[in-house]
Amino acid sequence: MTPAGGGGQPVVLSAEETAMVREALATCSRMLTRAHQHGGPAAGQLVADLTRQQAGGRSPGGVLYDINLAIDYLDFAPPARSWR
């Protein structure tokens, strides 16, 4: 994975760091899904408004797709290579 700011140097996470990031992403996914599905029309509209304010103006489904794709990248990432 490379940092969002560019630079081109890969970022290597420990197993503990990867697990923490994965759990945060999974929690975000569950919260967005629950708010959208069980929070009523006002909560669904709030979630839609919040996600559209993000860069790119994504729909809630688009944001959930990105979150789940990030989780997949963490789950199926190749092992880190030595850069010596």
C-alpha positions in Angstrom: 0.0 0.0 0.0 1.3 3.5 -0.7 0.4 6.6 1.3 -2.4 8.8 0.0 -0.1 11.8 -0.1 2.1 10.2 -2.7 5.8 9.8 -2.3 5.8 6.4 -3.9 7.2 4.6 -0.8 5.1 1.6 0.3 3.7 1.6 3.8 4.2 -1.7 5.7 1.8 -2.4 8.6 2.3 -4.9 11.3 -0.3 -7.6 11.8 -1.6 -5.7 14.9 -1.8 -2.5 12.9 -3.6 -4.2 10.0 -6.1 -5.8 12.4 -6.8 -2.4 14.0 -7.3 -0.7 10.7 -9.5 -3.6 9.5 -11.7 -3.4 12.6 -12.1 0.3 12.2 -13.2 -0.1 8.6 -15.6 -3.0 9.5 -17.1 -0.8 12.3 -17.6 2.1 9.8 -19.3 -0.3 7.4 -21.6 -1.7 10.0 -22.5 1.8 11.4 -23.3 3.2 8.0 -25.4 0.1 7.1 -27.3 0.1 10.3 -28.0 3.8 10.2 -29.2 3.6 6.7 -31.4 0.5 7.1 -32.8 1.0 10.6 -32.6 4.7 11.3 -35.7 5.7 9.3 -35.9 8.2 6.5 -34.2 11.1 8.3 -31.2 8.9 9.2 -31.0 7.6 5.7 -31.0 11.1 4.3 -28.3 12.2 6.9 -26.1 9.3 5.8 -26.6 10.2 2.1 -25.8 13.9 2.8 -22.7 13.0 4.7 -21.3 10.7 2.1 -22.0 13.1 -0.7 -20.0 15.8 1.1 -16.8 13.6 0.9 -14.4 14.0 -2.0 -16.0 12.7 -5.1 -19.6 13.1 -3.8 -20.1 9.3 -3.3 -23.5 7.7 -2.5 -23.7 5.6 0.7 -23.5 2.5 -1.4 -20.4 3.8 -3.1 -18.7 4.6 0.2 -19.6 1.1 1.5 -18.1 -0.4 -1.6 -14.9 1.5 -1.0 -14.8 0.5 2.6 -15.3 -3.2 1.8 -12.7 -3.0 -1.0 -10.2 -1.6 1.5 -11.0 -4.5 3.8 -10.4 -6.9 1.0 -7.0 -5.3 0.2 -6.0 -5.8 3.8 -7.3 -9.4 3.9 -5.7 -10.4 0.7 -2.5 -8.3 0.7 0.7 -10.0 -0.4 3.4 -10.4 2.2 5.7 -7.4 2.6 9.0 -7.7 0.7 12.4 -6.8 2.0 13.6 -3.5 0.5 17.3 -4.1 1.3 
